[in-house]
Amino acid sequence: MSDPQPVKTSTLNRRKFLTVAGAGVAGGSLLTMLEARQAPAQIKGTTLRILQWSHFIPAYDAWFDNVFVKEWGEKNGVKVRVDHIPHLELPARMAAEFAAGAGHDIIHNGSSILTRLYYKSLVDISDIYEQAGKKHGGWIPAARPLVSVEGREYGMPMFYILLPMLWRKDLFDQAGLKPPDTWELARVAARTLKPKGHPTGIQFSQCADANLNWRSLLFSFGGAEADPSGEHILIDSKETREALRFAKALFDEGMTAEVFSWDDASDNRFLASGVGCWIHDAISAYRTTEDTNPPVFANTQIALEPAGPNGKRVSVSAANVYMIWKFSKNQQAAKEFLTYFTDSDREGMIQSRGYNMPYLTGFAKKPMPIIGADPKMQILQDFPNIVAFYGYPGPFTTPIQEVVNLFVLPDMFTRIARGQNVEDVVKWGMGEYRRIFAKHKTA
């Protein structure tokens, strides 16, 4: 993923914005949708505060703040304030607002989904969750475990972010390599192209991409984090050991030591520089390359999640969920806004340049906006059936949330890359998982 930058509120007027962005048609459809839905009169004259990340596609924030939110607020008589912060700061801000019992009405969780940790302080929005499912063809299976606690829903899954393979077809062709359809073929390519000055790279560090990338590899190798109940840890397995050994070989043969200090933006820059032969990352890296290095972009292809040794493909995606605090003084407006935001999913995908993927199957029909029209991106339409989130095949429980926030799994892969023994790494990892799970059982 790229490193998001805070977007300041713009003084751009609506007409000028639409002209500059070339979004006249989109703006018209937005107004049409607004006319079709009338919010309750009691929310008129109220204020709604939203906290969310700075999007990885900055133009999306400009559209969201200056068009989408502005027009919804004007139509419904609600003054809406949107505050943006970097995604890694969201958990700390949520903890501060929880402690204070005051803050924003709506709060966005990106990557770290803290539903189960805070659900007693969140509004039960099962009604609008179920309505959205009925209206838009149902939710993908991985959606409900993100927001459901004890049979009730405390968040609205809004979009998720895929991390496919982005690979250089020119470099592969020059070396007579097959596309990276499996992890083994990706390893062969890295081993072959590194001596030619084109290594690969995956973060062996504590960042969001590392949490996602190494889980995709692990789960595609047949590994698992917790059982379907979420109660039992499954990380101590033959498949985990195979995945760790593979990661060690991938590092030794196809990477350089710089990956130990990489952050979420490093692989974007690596691809855009023309050095990397492939990366496993969100399409923000693809878009960055399009804008900064057109020749490399022209030769960059997007592939399906690589298959593991037995042909299994699991793509761990970055979840994004919106929640409403119980201490919100404007819960009705918050629910109305989230309902409308969900109904506008297609427009959000367009404005994010195909980055925001839908949880609702009605929005996932082919051809999907943006990605369905781009021959290189069409493969992304085949991902919904293999999408998973943290804790797979179990739900995103509170212990798993802490495992994620402490970067336990990436640390296991980092330890193996730095030369630790596989058994010692698994023992250490299981110790961390057990400690965290035990703490939450007694809490």
HELIX and SHEET records of a PDB file:
HELIX    1   1 ARG A   14  ALA A   21  1                                   8    
HELIX    2   2 GLY A   24  ALA A   36  1                                  13    
HELIX    3   3 ALA A   41  ILE A   43  5                                   3    
HELIX    4   4 PRO A   58  TRP A   63  1                                   6    
HELIX    5   5 PHE A   64  VAL A   69  3                                   6    
HELIX    6   6 LYS A   70  ASN A   76  1                                   7    
HELIX    7   7 HIS A   87  GLU A   89  5                                   3    
HELIX    8   8 LEU A   90  ALA A  100  1                                  11    
HELIX    9   9 THR A  115  TYR A  118  1                                   4    
HELIX   10  10 TYR A  119  SER A  121  5                                   3    
HELIX   11  11 SER A  126  LYS A  135  1                                  10    
HELIX   12  12 ARG A  144  VAL A  147  1                                   4    
HELIX   13  13 LYS A  169  GLN A  174  1                                   6    
HELIX   14  14 TRP A  183  LEU A  193  1                                  11    
HELIX   15  15 LYS A  194  LYS A  196  5                                   3    
HELIX   16  16 ALA A  208  SER A  220  1                                  13    
HELIX   17  17 LYS A  238  GLY A  254  1                                  17    
HELIX   18  18 ALA A  257  SER A  261  5                                   5    
HELIX   19  19 SER A  266  ALA A  272  1                                   7    
HELIX   20  20 SER A  284  THR A  292  1                                   9    
HELIX   21  21 PRO A  294  ALA A  298  1                                   5    
HELIX   22  22 GLN A  331  ASP A  343  1                                  13    
HELIX   23  23 ASP A  345  GLN A  351  1                                   7    
HELIX   24  24 THR A  361  PHE A  363  5                                   3    
HELIX   25  25 GLN A  378  ASP A  382  5                                   5    
HELIX   26  26 PRO A  384  ILE A  386  5                                   3    
HELIX   27  27 THR A  398  ASN A  405  1                                   8    
HELIX   28  28 VAL A  408  ALA A  417  1                                  10    
HELIX   29  29 VAL A  422  THR A  442  1                                  21    
SHEET    1   A 5 LYS A  79  ILE A  85  0                                        
SHEET    2   A 5 THR A  47  TRP A  53  1                                        
SHEET    3   A 5 ILE A 106  GLY A 110  1                                        
SHEET    4   A 5 ALA A 318  ILE A 324 -1                                        
SHEET    5   A 5 MET A 156  ILE A 161 -1                                        
SHEET    1   B 2 SER A 148  VAL A 149  0                                        
SHEET    2   B 2 ARG A 152  GLU A 153 -1                                        
SHEET    1   C 3 TRP A 278  HIS A 280  0                                        
SHEET    2   C 3 MET A 165  ARG A 168 -1                                        
SHEET    3   C 3 THR A 300  ALA A 303 -1                                        
SHEET    1   D 2 SER A 315  VAL A 316  0                                        
SHEET    2   D 2 VAL A 387  ALA A 388  1                                        
END                                                                             
